[in-house]
Amino acid sequence: MKRIALALTMALALGACSSGSSKPAASSGPPTTTAGSSQTSQAPTSAPAGANPNAPEVNAAGDIPDNQVYVAYTPPSGGFSVKVPEGWARTEAGGAVTFTDKLNSVRMETVAAASAPTVQSAQQQEVPAIQASVRRYEAGKVTAVTRKAGTGVLITYRADAAPDPVTAKVVHDDVERYEFWKAGKLVILTLSGPQGADNVDPWRIVTDSFSWQ
């Protein structure tokens, strides 16, 4: 009987040891992916604190910097003054003066006109002429505007800019054409930049600075 009891005791002890050794060891590493499993081996990453993944691009092509400096310019013929972005290249052709930088431009010219333009006259006469002279014309609006120099007419449209002389790339521009009249003189101030560029404030600075001399 003692031998039977001893054998039974040893069997129970071995069973207990076997049961304890089968318990899997705790793992301190990240979960792993097994075949057919829908879990991933890495925790999802999150955006940095304060970042907005839906925020628009800060410096889109054609955007004029907020810290741009403007300087007054008066053409050799006189008659008016207007502020233009400092540092832009100046060219003169066909009686017009143009300031350019990268993808934007400010063009100004003076022509004789017996009377001030109106929304109706611009729609009937000037819009067809513009459409015939530019590439890929897209009509905008013709409206009356008021600036510090007085009232004028604004014609907006879209058209292709001239091809880049180096890359031959063509940019589709948003164009704002302002017309101011006084004593038989019509000043045409044309501002252009890539479609979608946010230049509302810079263009307002330029057009608000226009003054007769």
C-alpha positions in Angstrom: 0.0 0.0 0.0 2.9 2.4 0.8 4.3 1.8 -2.7 1.0 2.5 -4.3 0.5 5.7 -2.3 4.1 6.8 -3.2 3.5 6.2 -6.9 0.3 8.1 -6.9 1.9 11.0 -5.1 4.7 11.2 -7.7 2.3 11.0 -10.6 0.3 13.9 -9.2 3.5 16.0 -8.7 4.6 15.3 -12.3 1.2 16.3 -13.6 1.3 19.6 -11.7 4.8 20.4 -13.1 3.7 19.6 -16.6 0.6 21.8 -16.3 2.7 24.8 -15.1 5.3 24.5 -17.8 2.7 24.7 -20.6 1.6 28.2 -19.8 3.0 30.6 -22.6 5.4 33.3 -21.5 4.2 36.9 -21.5 5.6 38.9 -24.5 6.6 42.5 -24.1 6.9 43.2 -27.9 4.3 44.5 -30.3 1.6 42.2 -31.7 2.7 40.3 -34.9 0.6 39.6 -38.0 -0.2 35.9 -38.8 -1.5 34.6 -42.0 -5.1 35.3 -42.4 -5.1 37.8 -39.5 -6.7 41.3 -40.0 -4.5 42.8 -37.2 -1.4 44.8 -38.1 1.9 44.6 -36.4 2.2 48.3 -35.8 0.1 50.8 -34.0 -1.5 53.5 -36.2 0.5 56.7 -36.5 -1.1 60.0 -35.7 -0.5 63.5 -37.1 1.8 65.8 -35.0 -0.1 67.8 -32.3 -1.5 70.9 -33.8 -1.1 69.9 -37.5 -4.0 70.1 -39.9 -3.7 67.4 -42.6 -6.4 69.3 -44.6 -4.6 72.6 -44.5 -4.0 74.2 -48.0 -0.5 74.6 -49.4 1.1 77.6 -47.7 3.1 78.9 -50.8 1.1 77.9 -53.8 2.6 78.7 -57.2 2.0 82.3 -58.1 1.1 83.5 -54.6 2.8 86.9 -53.9 4.4 86.8 -50.4 2.6 88.7 -47.6 5.8 90.5 -46.8 6.2 91.9 -50.4 7.3 95.5 -50.5 5.7 98.0 -52.9 7.3 101.1 -54.5 5.6 103.9 -56.4 6.2 104.1 -60.1 5.4 106.9 -62.6 5.8 106.3 -66.3 8.1 108.6 -68.3 5.0 110.3 -69.9 3.6 111.0 -66.4 -0.1 111.4 -65.8 -0.4 108.8 -63.0 1.4 106.9 -60.3 0.9 103.4 -59.1 2.7 101.1 -56.6 4.3 98.0 -58.0 6.1 95.1 -56.2 9.7 96.0 -55.4 12.3 94.0 -57.3 10.2 92.9 -60.2 11.7 93.1 -63.7 10.5 96.0 -65.8 10.1 95.9 -69.6 8.7 98.4 -72.1 7.1 97.5 -75.4 4.4 99.1 -77.6 3.9 102.0 -75.3 3.1 99.7 -72.3 5.2 99.1 -69.2 5.2 95.6 -67.6 6.6 94.5 -64.3 7.0 90.7 -63.9 8.3 88.2 -61.4 8.1 84.5 -62.0 4.5 83.8 -62.9 2.9 87.2 -62.1 2.8 90.5 -64.0 1.5 94.1 -63.7 1.0 95.8 -67.1 0.1 99.5 -67.6 -0.6 101.7 -70.6 -2.2 104.9 -71.5 -4.4 105.5 -74.5 -6.6 108.4 -75.7 -10.3 108.0 -75.1 -13.0 110.6 -75.7 -15.2 109.3 -72.9 -15.0 107.1 -69.8 -15.7 103.4 -70.3 -18.9 101.9 -69.0 -19.8 98.3 -68.3 -21.9 98.3 -71.4 -19.2 99.7 -73.7 -16.6 97.3 -72.3 -18.9 94.3 -73.0 -19.7 95.4 -76.5 -16.3 96.6 -77.6 -13.4 95.5 -75.4 -14.4 92.0 -74.4 -14.6 90.8 -78.1 -11.2 92.5 -78.8 -9.6 90.7 -75.8 -11.1 87.4 -76.8 -9.6 87.7 -80.2 -6.1 88.6 -79.0 -5.5 85.9 -76.3 -5.3 82.1 -76.2 -7.8 79.9 -74.5 -10.0 82.8 -73.4 -12.5 82.1 -70.6 -15.1 84.8 -70.0 -15.3 86.4 -66.5 -17.3 89.4 -65.4 -17.5 93.1 -66.4 -18.2 95.3 -63.4 -18.0 98.9 -62.2 -15.4 99.3 -59.4 -14.4 102.1 -57.0 -10.8 102.7 -55.9 -9.1 105.6 -54.2 -8.6 107.3 -57.6 -12.3 107.1 -58.4 -14.6 104.8 -60.4 -13.5 102.6 -63.2 -14.4 99.4 -65.1 -13.0 95.9 -64.2 -12.9 93.1 -66.8 -12.0 89.7 -65.5 -11.2 86.6 -67.6 -8.8 83.7 -68.0 -6.3 83.1 -70.7 -2.9 81.4 -71.4 0.2 83.3 -70.6 3.1 83.4 -73.0 5.2 80.2 -73.0 8.1 80.2 -70.7 11.2 81.1 -72.8 13.3 78.3 -71.2 10.8 75.5 -70.5 8.1 76.4 -73.0 5.6 75.7 -70.3 2.3 77.5 -70.6 0.4 78.7 -67.5 -3.4 79.5 -67.5 -3.8 82.9 -65.9 -6.5 84.7 -64.0 -6.6 88.2 -65.4 -7.9 91.5 -63.9 -8.1 94.5 -66.3 -8.8 97.8 -64.7 -9.7 100.9 -66.7 -9.5 104.4 -65.2 -10.4 107.5 -67.3 -9.8 111.2 -66.8 -9.7 114.2 -69.2 -9.4 112.2 -72.4 -6.9 109.7 -71.1 -7.6 106.0 -70.3 -5.2 104.1 -68.2 -5.4 100.3 -68.5 -3.9 98.4 -65.6 -3.8 94.6 -66.2 -2.8 92.2 -63.4 -2.3 88.5 -64.1 -1.2 85.4 -62.3 -1.7 81.6 -62.4 -5.3 80.4 -62.1 -6.1 79.8 -58.4 -3.3 81.9 -56.9 -4.4 83.9 -53.9 -3.4 87.4 -54.8 -6.5 89.3 -53.8 -4.6 91.5 -51.2 -1.6 92.3 -53.4 -3.8 93.2 -56.4 -5.9 95.4 -54.1 -2.7 97.2 -52.9 -1.7 97.9 -56.4 -5.1 99.1 -57.7 -5.8 101.2 -54.6 -2.5 102.9 -55.0 -3.3 104.2 -58.4 -3.6 108.0 -58.5 -3.8 110.7 -61.1 -1.1 113.4 -61.4 
